[in-house]
Each structure stands twice: as structure tokens, then as C-alpha cells.
């Protein structure tokens, strides 16, 4: 509200709205809390700028720039991750291939060692068949021989 008229015992006030009318009550000097002293031109300029269509564009542009500064590095990092995953997959495939090669080499070395053992082992000659146990029923008992 603004003071519209000074009257005996106080002030008559009116609202800032164009359609407002003078208030019916009187404001006493002890009821006044603050007094307008001066205008800060820079704040007035900023306020008017932000309330204009140009100000709205400035606010939107500032918001977009702030989001870009905050989120663009994350977006770039995220876009690069599939390449890193692909590289990681290639590294895993390379690792599996190398492991398979090493396993093959170890198998070949083991075969070579077995062949060398067989070549270096002394030849026992022809293999002898184990003797078959004699069936005692075919041979006469020694007790039977004496009785004859």
C-alpha cells in the first residue's frame, strides 16, 4: 500500500492495483513499519528484465546452460561406455583364446614327456603270461601215490 492522503491523526492508503480504491481506515504513524528511502537501479533493471519476454528467454537459456554443464559430461561418459564394454569383451575373448593356446601347449608337452618316458624305459622283453594255478583235482594226491 501507498500513502494516498495525509489526514489529521494519520494517513489514508490505497493499494497498488490500478482498480483499487482508497482504504476506509486511517493508518496511525506508530503503525508504519518501514519507509521507502531509495531505489536500487540494478535490482530494478534485473526485476524488469526477468518479467519481460526477453527475461524469460534468459532464464530458460541459463537453465539449459546449467543443465548442459552438469549433465553433458555424464552423457558423454555414458556414450563412451559401450565402446569400453566392447573393448572389454574383446579383451575377454583374447584372454580366452590365449588360455586355450596355453592349455594346448601343456597337453602337447605332456604327450611329449609320456613319449620320452616310453622311449627311455628298458625293454622287459616278451611279456610272460602269468602261470595258471594248477588244478589239484587233475593230479593225484601225494597220499594217493603212496597207497598205490
Backbone as JSON, one array per atom type, in Angstrom:
{
  "sequence": "XXXXXXXXXXXXXXXXXXXXXXXXXXXXXXXXXXXXXXXXXXXXXXXXXXXXXXXXXXXXXXXXXXXXXXXXXXXXXXXXXXXXXXXXXXXXXXXXXXXXXXXXXXXXXXXXXXXXXXXXXXXXXXXXXXXXXXXXXXXXXXXXXXXX",
  "N": [[0.83, -1.17, 0.0], [0.31, 2.29, -0.53], [0.77, 5.67, 0.66], [-1.94, 7.73, 0.24], [-3.17, 10.05, 0.99], [-2.59, 12.6, 3.41], [-4.0, 12.87, 6.52], [-5.7, 14.27, 9.39], [-4.36, 12.9, 12.29], [-3.22, 10.7, 11.01], [-2.78, 8.65, 8.12], [-4.26, 8.13, 4.89], [-4.51, 5.29, 2.92], [-3.85, 3.49, -0.15], [-4.18, 0.74, -2.29], [-1.77, -0.82, -4.6], [-2.8, -1.72, -6.96], [-4.35, -0.92, -10.05], [-7.13, -0.78, -10.16], [-7.85, -0.47, -7.54], [-9.34, 1.07, -4.65], [-9.36, 3.89, -2.36], [-8.46, 3.08, 1.01], [-10.74, 2.59, 3.74], [-10.05, 2.98, 6.38], [-7.87, 4.69, 8.73], [-4.4, 5.02, 8.88], [-2.26, 5.07, 11.55], [0.67, 6.96, 12.61], [2.35, 5.43, 14.31], [1.82, 2.86, 13.47], [3.2, 2.39, 11.18], [5.63, 0.44, 9.6], [7.86, 0.46, 7.88], [9.77, 2.64, 5.71], [9.99, 3.86, 2.48], [13.08, 4.53, 1.07], [15.16, 4.68, -0.89], [15.78, 3.78, -4.34], [17.18, 0.88, -5.79], [18.88, 0.85, -8.59], [20.04, -1.25, -10.15], [18.84, -3.59, -9.23], [16.21, -3.01, -9.88], [16.41, -2.97, -12.66], [17.13, -5.66, -13.15], [14.88, -6.96, -12.14], [12.85, -5.97, -13.85], [13.82, -6.9, -16.26], [13.68, -9.7, -15.93], [10.94, -10.01, -15.8], [10.07, -9.55, -18.32], [9.47, -10.74, -21.75], [11.97, -11.19, -22.89], [13.47, -11.58, -20.6], [12.39, -13.99, -19.68], [13.33, -15.66, -21.69], [16.05, -15.45, -21.13], [16.16, -16.66, -18.61], [15.37, -19.28, -19.24], [17.44, -19.97, -21.02], [19.65, -19.8, -19.28], [19.0, -21.89, -17.54], [19.13, -24.09, -19.3], [21.85, -23.99, -20.04], [23.05, -24.44, -17.55], [22.13, -27.03, -17.02], [23.4, -28.33, -19.14], [26.09, -27.99, -18.47], [26.19, -29.52, -16.16], [25.16, -32.09, -16.89], [26.14, -32.91, -19.45], [28.87, -33.94, -19.38], [28.36, -36.41, -18.08], [26.65, -37.63, -19.93], [28.32, -37.87, -22.16], [30.23, -39.61, -21.08], [28.62, -41.85, -20.66], [27.94, -42.46, -23.29], [30.41, -43.27, -24.25], [30.87, -45.6, -22.84], [29.73, -48.02, -24.05], [31.7, -48.52, -26.02], [33.86, -49.05, -24.37], [32.86, -51.32, -23.13], [32.74, -53.0, -25.32], [35.44, -53.15, -25.93], [36.25, -54.33, -23.59], [34.95, -56.78, -23.87], [36.32, -57.74, -26.11], [38.84, -57.96, -24.97], [38.32, -59.97, -23.11], [37.7, -62.08, -24.85], [40.16, -62.35, -26.14], [41.7, -63.12, -23.96], [40.52, -65.61, -23.36], [41.18, -66.98, -25.71], [43.99, -67.03, -25.53], [44.3, -68.52, -23.19], [43.27, -70.97, -24.05], [45.21, -71.61, -25.97], [47.47, -71.93, -24.32], [46.65, -74.11, -22.78], [46.55, -76.07, -24.78], [49.28, -76.17, -25.48], [50.33, -77.15, -23.08], [49.14, -79.69, -23.03], [50.37, -80.86, -25.27], [53.04, -80.83, -24.41], [52.84, -82.61, -22.27], [52.17, -84.98, -23.65], [54.54, -85.3, -25.12], [56.36, -85.71, -23.03], [55.4, -88.15, -22.01], [55.88, -89.8, -24.22], [58.68, -89.68, -24.29], [59.3, -90.94, -21.87], [58.39, -93.49, -22.44], [60.13, -94.2, -24.48], [62.59, -94.14, -23.19], [62.35, -96.06, -21.24], [63.43, -99.3, -20.05], [63.42, -102.26, -22.14], [61.44, -104.87, -21.33], [61.43, -107.28, -22.59], [59.81, -110.13, -24.19], [56.53, -110.27, -23.16], [55.65, -112.17, -20.38], [53.3, -114.68, -19.8], [51.18, -114.92, -17.04], [51.52, -117.59, -14.76], [49.27, -120.3, -14.72], [47.13, -121.28, -12.13], [47.49, -124.49, -10.8], [45.24, -127.12, -11.12], [44.21, -129.02, -8.55], [42.72, -131.25, -8.65], [43.28, -132.71, -10.92], [45.78, -133.83, -10.61], [47.15, -136.56, -8.88], [46.91, -137.0, -5.43], [49.53, -136.71, -3.06], [49.27, -138.43, -1.0], [47.7, -140.35, -2.15], [49.43, -141.47, -3.95], [51.27, -142.85, -2.47], [49.83, -144.9, -1.51], [49.53, -146.57, -3.59]],
  "CA": [[0.0, 0.0, 0.0], [0.99, 3.59, -0.55], [0.01, 6.77, 1.28], [-2.69, 8.46, -0.77], [-3.51, 11.37, 1.52], [-2.28, 12.83, 4.82], [-5.18, 13.39, 7.22], [-5.47, 14.52, 10.81], [-4.23, 11.66, 13.07], [-2.59, 9.6, 10.29], [-2.69, 8.63, 6.66], [-5.18, 7.3, 4.12], [-3.69, 4.5, 2.0], [-4.5, 2.91, -1.31], [-3.41, -0.38, -2.85], [-1.03, -0.53, -5.83], [-3.57, -2.15, -8.12], [-4.99, 0.19, -10.76], [-8.55, -0.77, -9.87], [-8.1, -0.37, -6.1], [-9.88, 2.34, -4.13], [-8.77, 4.31, -1.09], [-8.91, 2.31, 2.17], [-11.67, 3.34, 4.6], [-9.44, 3.21, 7.7], [-6.75, 5.61, 8.83], [-3.19, 4.38, 9.41], [-1.6, 5.97, 12.5], [2.13, 6.96, 12.41], [3.0, 4.33, 15.06], [1.54, 1.59, 12.78], [4.06, 2.27, 9.99], [6.78, -0.41, 9.89], [9.03, 0.82, 7.08], [9.59, 3.8, 4.85], [10.77, 3.78, 1.25], [14.14, 5.53, 1.13], [15.75, 4.86, -2.22], [15.63, 2.71, -5.31], [18.46, 0.33, -6.24], [18.64, 0.74, -10.03], [20.43, -2.54, -10.74], [17.8, -4.56, -8.89], [15.04, -2.65, -10.67], [16.68, -3.43, -14.02], [17.06, -7.13, -13.17], [13.47, -7.34, -11.96], [12.09, -5.68, -15.08], [14.31, -7.81, -17.3], [13.15, -11.04, -15.71], [9.5, -10.0, -16.0], [9.78, -9.35, -19.75], [9.68, -11.94, -22.56], [13.42, -11.38, -23.02], [13.91, -12.14, -19.32], [12.0, -15.4, -19.68], [14.29, -16.35, -22.56], [17.32, -15.5, -20.39], [16.01, -17.68, -17.56], [15.38, -20.6, -19.9], [18.8, -20.19, -21.53], [20.51, -20.06, -18.12], [18.67, -23.23, -17.08], [19.66, -25.06, -20.28], [23.31, -23.98, -19.91], [23.39, -25.09, -16.29], [21.92, -28.48, -17.22], [24.45, -28.8, -20.04], [27.34, -28.06, -17.72], [26.1, -30.6, -15.19], [24.83, -33.4, -17.43], [26.84, -33.3, -20.67], [29.96, -34.89, -19.12], [27.8, -37.74, -17.79], [26.12, -38.18, -21.18], [29.49, -38.27, -22.96], [30.79, -40.8, -20.44], [27.7, -42.95, -20.92], [28.05, -42.82, -24.7], [31.69, -43.94, -24.45], [30.88, -46.87, -22.15], [29.6, -49.2, -24.91], [32.99, -48.78, -26.63], [34.67, -49.68, -23.35], [32.33, -52.67, -22.95], [33.16, -53.76, -26.5], [36.86, -53.39, -25.72], [36.32, -55.3, -22.5], [34.56, -58.06, -24.45], [37.45, -58.17, -26.92], [39.89, -58.36, -24.05], [37.92, -61.26, -22.56], [37.85, -63.07, -25.92], [41.6, -62.53, -26.31], [42.15, -63.87, -22.8], [40.06, -67.0, -23.54], [41.98, -67.56, -26.79], [45.33, -67.29, -25.01], [44.2, -69.64, -22.24], [43.11, -72.19, -24.85], [46.53, -71.9, -26.55], [48.34, -72.43, -23.25], [46.19, -75.47, -22.44], [47.01, -76.93, -25.88], [50.73, -76.35, -25.33], [50.57, -78.03, -21.94], [48.77, -81.05, -23.44], [51.42, -81.35, -26.16], [54.21, -81.1, -23.59], [52.56, -83.82, -21.51], [52.3, -86.1, -24.59], [55.96, -85.48, -25.42], [57.0, -86.31, -21.86], [54.99, -89.56, -21.95], [56.61, -90.5, -25.28], [60.08, -89.79, -23.87], [59.34, -91.95, -20.82], [58.24, -94.8, -23.08], [61.35, -94.47, -25.25], [63.7, -94.31, -22.27], [62.1, -97.18, -20.35], [64.08, -100.53, -20.55], [62.51, -103.2, -22.76], [61.44, -106.07, -20.49], [61.39, -108.48, -23.42], [58.44, -110.53, -24.43], [55.72, -110.32, -21.94], [55.35, -113.53, -19.96], [51.94, -114.84, -19.31], [51.23, -115.43, -15.66], [51.27, -119.04, -14.65], [47.92, -120.6, -14.28], [47.16, -122.15, -10.94], [47.23, -125.9, -11.12], [44.05, -127.67, -10.51], [44.64, -130.15, -7.75], [41.89, -132.41, -8.89], [43.87, -133.49, -12.01], [46.96, -134.55, -10.13], [46.85, -137.4, -7.72], [47.43, -136.5, -4.16], [50.73, -137.44, -2.64], [48.8, -139.52, -0.16], [47.18, -141.36, -3.04], [50.59, -142.09, -4.59], [51.9, -143.79, -1.56], [48.99, -146.06, -1.31], [49.47, -147.39, -4.79]],
  "C": [[0.88, 1.24, 0.0], [0.11, 4.63, 0.14], [-0.64, 7.57, 0.16], [-2.99, 9.89, -0.3], [-3.11, 11.44, 3.0], [-3.49, 13.49, 5.45], [-4.83, 13.61, 8.68], [-5.45, 13.19, 11.56], [-3.62, 10.52, 12.29], [-2.64, 9.77, 8.78], [-3.8, 7.76, 6.08], [-4.33, 6.6, 3.06], [-4.55, 3.93, 0.87], [-3.6, 1.78, -1.82], [-2.75, -0.01, -4.16], [-1.78, -0.94, -7.1], [-4.28, -0.95, -8.74], [-6.46, 0.32, -10.39], [-8.86, -0.58, -8.38], [-8.62, 1.03, -5.73], [-9.21, 2.64, -2.8], [-9.37, 3.48, 0.04], [-9.78, 3.18, 3.06], [-11.07, 3.64, 5.97], [-8.26, 4.18, 7.62], [-5.58, 4.87, 9.48], [-2.49, 5.41, 10.3], [-0.08, 5.89, 12.32], [2.83, 5.82, 13.15], [2.77, 2.97, 14.41], [2.43, 1.38, 11.56], [5.33, 1.49, 10.36], [8.02, -0.01, 9.1], [8.68, 1.97, 6.17], [10.5, 3.61, 3.64], [11.8, 4.9, 1.25], [14.72, 5.77, -0.26], [15.51, 3.63, -3.08], [17.02, 2.21, -5.7], [18.31, 0.03, -7.72], [18.98, -0.63, -10.63], [19.36, -3.6, -10.45], [16.51, -4.28, -9.67], [15.21, -3.15, -12.1], [16.54, -4.95, -14.12], [15.61, -7.59, -13.03], [12.65, -7.11, -13.21], [12.52, -6.59, -16.22], [13.69, -9.19, -17.16], [11.64, -11.12, -15.93], [9.11, -9.84, -17.47], [9.94, -10.67, -20.5], [11.17, -12.24, -22.75], [13.98, -12.02, -21.75], [13.58, -13.61, -19.21], [12.96, -16.21, -20.54], [15.64, -16.49, -21.86], [17.27, -16.58, -19.31], [16.08, -19.07, -18.16], [16.77, -20.93, -20.41], [19.77, -20.52, -20.38], [20.27, -21.47, -17.59], [19.26, -24.3, -18.0], [21.19, -25.14, -20.16], [23.75, -24.68, -18.63], [23.22, -26.61, -16.41], [23.01, -29.06, -18.11], [25.77, -28.96, -19.29], [27.33, -29.25, -16.76], [25.98, -31.96, -15.85], [25.6, -33.83, -18.67], [28.03, -34.21, -20.39], [29.46, -36.3, -18.82], [27.29, -38.41, -19.06], [27.27, -38.66, -22.06], [30.1, -39.54, -22.4], [29.94, -42.02, -20.73], [27.79, -43.4, -22.38], [29.35, -43.55, -24.99], [31.71, -45.32, -23.83], [30.65, -48.07, -23.06], [30.91, -49.53, -25.62], [33.9, -49.48, -25.63], [34.19, -51.11, -23.1], [32.76, -53.55, -24.11], [34.64, -54.11, -26.36], [37.05, -54.43, -24.64], [35.97, -56.69, -23.02], [35.69, -58.61, -25.31], [38.59, -58.65, -26.05], [39.57, -59.74, -23.46], [38.09, -62.36, -23.61], [39.33, -63.36, -26.16], [42.16, -63.37, -25.17], [41.75, -65.34, -22.94], [40.89, -67.69, -24.62], [43.37, -67.92, -26.28], [45.34, -68.45, -24.01], [44.08, -70.95, -23.0], [44.45, -72.58, -25.49], [47.46, -72.49, -25.51], [47.96, -73.86, -22.86], [46.65, -76.46, -23.51], [48.5, -77.21, -25.76], [51.05, -77.3, -24.2], [50.22, -79.48, -22.28], [49.84, -81.66, -24.34], [52.69, -81.67, -25.38], [54.03, -82.39, -22.8], [52.7, -85.06, -22.41], [53.76, -86.38, -24.91], [56.68, -86.12, -24.24], [56.65, -87.79, -21.74], [55.73, -90.37, -23.01], [58.07, -90.69, -24.89], [60.23, -90.84, -22.79], [59.26, -93.35, -21.43], [59.5, -95.18, -23.84], [62.52, -94.77, -24.33], [63.52, -95.49, -21.34], [62.78, -98.43, -20.92], [63.03, -101.5, -21.07], [62.54, -104.49, -21.95], [61.46, -107.36, -21.31], [59.96, -108.87, -23.66], [57.69, -110.67, -23.11], [55.4, -111.76, -21.63], [53.93, -113.58, -19.44], [52.03, -115.37, -17.89], [50.87, -116.9, -15.63], [49.88, -119.27, -14.12], [48.0, -121.47, -13.05], [46.78, -123.58, -11.36], [45.99, -126.36, -10.4], [44.45, -128.93, -9.79], [43.82, -131.4, -8.01], [42.47, -133.29, -10.0], [45.05, -134.32, -11.52], [46.57, -135.41, -8.94], [47.53, -136.81, -6.49], [48.66, -137.31, -3.79], [50.32, -138.61, -1.73], [48.29, -140.68, -1.01], [48.35, -142.13, -3.68], [51.22, -143.16, -3.69], [51.08, -145.03, -1.38], [49.02, -146.98, -2.52], [50.55, -148.36, -4.79]]
}
